[in-house]
């Protein structure tokens, strides 16, 4: 009976998640700005086409990975990739993600410094570095398609299910190609009316977060199953996931708080012709910190992982600001994210060491919500917000914390269950040493900074 109730509760939770995603998409479409006049017709036509394409991808995912096989078709034979191959894929995609994240900071700075309008920046150095990052994901997706066609047996549906990770690489690459094509078309159509929260930008962010989760899962299969540690103590094997968590914090907070950061330079949102509810800043911060903190503590299996990822993200953001020698960029949001991340760690530590059980999602949501109460002073003072409606602030924080906490726990548990089903999978062949992995990541970072150091400023 309990199992039956839990199953129905999970189904209800996922149904509410789907509904919430549609509502959030509609809300951010509105907040991102809707053109007036003749362009409004083109805008809604493209929104309709975009929604249909998203539905097509969802239907494709369901058909290939979830839909029951037709009668008479045998269940596919499970397939696994070599350990070193999985490690190599994770390293390449982590390097690609770093290129995307760092180039996004560089791109924002050059837009602020040189005033190059959207649409005239397609082939300037920050975008070329960003394209390099996306190419790593698309290239691996194309390789995965080749692998699926040459190595796996059965129809397309059976092949996808023989190795679902290979299938997800293909779908992820296809979606990235679509998002990358949609972005310049959107720029061409709406030009300077485009905002940072344009629909293609939001879709790209969702694609990046999905890619991050996929890489985290693949990396987890290259390590033995971890038991809960009373306190997280980073080692060489944790370098890659910590960089991934920090990258998620960097790109998510940058895009979602970019307009508020502009107010710190004396550019009110009203001057930009934008409407942003005051509580939305806190809700964005809570969503990012909760998602990242829960995945960090649960995948790395230790209290303290969330704050380490947050400090690394802050160090990277501050280091990039110093490297680019700019006072046009801010790091306040990454400071503000530390308090909810610390709250997640403290709650996790209390549950593991005192209650002797894993932290559950309601308690995590409460810990984050309480941490955001003192954070309200920092947010309001730093961003110079007017007197925010305290009730709206509290409701936005609580609802966001509850929703994202439930989703993040479900996602982390699903990744863990999938990993447990592959017990022994990570010890089938000699692995790449942590030192070699760090050296390869270091090579990516050197290449990225070489591109930045040698780039010529736009005229």
ABEGO torsion letter per residue (X at the ends): XAAAAAAAAAAAAAAAAAAAAAAAAAAAAAAAEBBBEAAAAAAAAAAAAAAAAAAAAAAAAAAAAABBBBBGBBBBBBBBBBAAAAAAAAAAAAAAAAAAAAAAAAAAAAAAAAGBBBGAAAABAAAAAAAAAAAAAAAAAAAAAAAAAAABBEBAAAAAAABAAAAAAAAAAAAAAAAAAAAAAAAAAAEAABBAABAAAAAAAAAAAAAAAAAAAAAAAABBBBBBBABBBBBAAAAAAAAAAAAAAAAAAAAAAAAAAAAAAGBBAAAAGBBBBAAAAAAAAAAAAAAAAAAAAAAAGBBGAAAAAAAAAAAAAAAAAAAAGBAABBAAAAAAAAAAAAAAAAAAAAAAAAAGBBBBAAAAAAAAAAAAAAAAAAAAAAAGBBBBBAAAAAAAAAAAAAAAAAAAAAAAAAAAAAAAAABGAAAABBBBBAAAAAAAAAAAAAAAAAAAAABBBBX
